[in-house]
């Protein structure tokens, strides 16, 4: 019988709600979700690691992922760019999640464009499902994917949060560009 993985939990207060941040002993980000969706996150952890596959313990000090996310919400959008993640997904999901990390902050793309980007232009629906299964939102920025017509489409944390995140990134990007000019 194998021992459960040991993950650390933290709560992070943001302008749009409290995030639960889960990282491992190496500091890799394992999961993020809003506290009002914490049950969904726990189901995801069970699906990926088994019923007794994970032991969750409150973190004794702030982790690098939580600190980077706090900086992101303060306007330093690139604070999360170098965070290491360790997620249990399929090879296809991993390709989609890697492609998501290539979308610059303040920009959006469509599901169809994302499918083309990974070399599977007919896999639009599968890309959407992989996007929805992303366990480390914000860091793997699934909120940057919108409908082909430019409309806001589903987001696990709700469309109000998606709208806020996109506006936050747009404003912070514009401020950074104006400061550089």
MOKA-V801101 format. One record per backbone hydrogen bond with DSSP energy under -0.5 kcal/mol. CO is the residue of the C=O (numbers start at 1). NH is the residue of the N-H. If there is no record, write none. Layout:
# MOKA-V801101
co:CO nh:NH
co:CO nh:NH
This chain:
# MOKA-V801101
co:5 nh:7
co:5 nh:55
co:6 nh:25
co:7 nh:57
co:8 nh:23
co:9 nh:59
co:10 nh:21
co:12 nh:19
co:14 nh:17
co:17 nh:14
co:18 nh:35
co:19 nh:12
co:19 nh:21
co:20 nh:33
co:21 nh:10
co:22 nh:30
co:22 nh:31
co:23 nh:8
co:24 nh:27
co:28 nh:24
co:29 nh:86
co:31 nh:22
co:32 nh:137
co:33 nh:20
co:34 nh:37
co:35 nh:38
co:37 nh:40
co:37 nh:41
co:38 nh:42
co:39 nh:43
co:40 nh:44
co:41 nh:45
co:42 nh:46
co:43 nh:47
co:44 nh:48
co:45 nh:49
co:46 nh:50
co:50 nh:53
co:53 nh:5
co:54 nh:56
co:55 nh:7
co:57 nh:9
co:63 nh:67
co:64 nh:68
co:65 nh:69
co:66 nh:70
co:67 nh:71
co:68 nh:72
co:69 nh:73
co:70 nh:74
co:71 nh:76
co:72 nh:75
co:75 nh:77
co:76 nh:79
co:77 nh:80
co:78 nh:81
co:80 nh:83
co:84 nh:29
co:87 nh:89
co:90 nh:94
co:91 nh:95
co:92 nh:96
co:93 nh:97
co:94 nh:98
co:95 nh:99
co:96 nh:100
co:97 nh:101
co:99 nh:102
co:100 nh:103
co:102 nh:104
co:104 nh:107
co:109 nh:146
co:110 nh:114
co:111 nh:115
co:112 nh:116
co:113 nh:117
co:114 nh:118
co:115 nh:120
co:116 nh:119
co:120 nh:123
co:123 nh:127
co:124 nh:128
co:125 nh:129
co:126 nh:130
co:127 nh:131
co:128 nh:132
co:129 nh:133
co:131 nh:134
co:135 nh:32
co:136 nh:140
co:137 nh:139
co:139 nh:141
co:140 nh:142
co:141 nh:144
co:142 nh:145
co:144 nh:109
co:144 nh:146
co:146 nh:111
co:147 nh:150
co:151 nh:147
co:155 nh:158
co:158 nh:162
co:159 nh:163
co:160 nh:164
co:161 nh:165
co:162 nh:166
co:163 nh:167
co:164 nh:168
co:165 nh:169
co:166 nh:170
co:167 nh:171
co:168 nh:172
co:169 nh:173
co:170 nh:174
co:171 nh:175
co:172 nh:176
co:173 nh:177
co:174 nh:178
co:175 nh:179
co:176 nh:180
co:177 nh:181
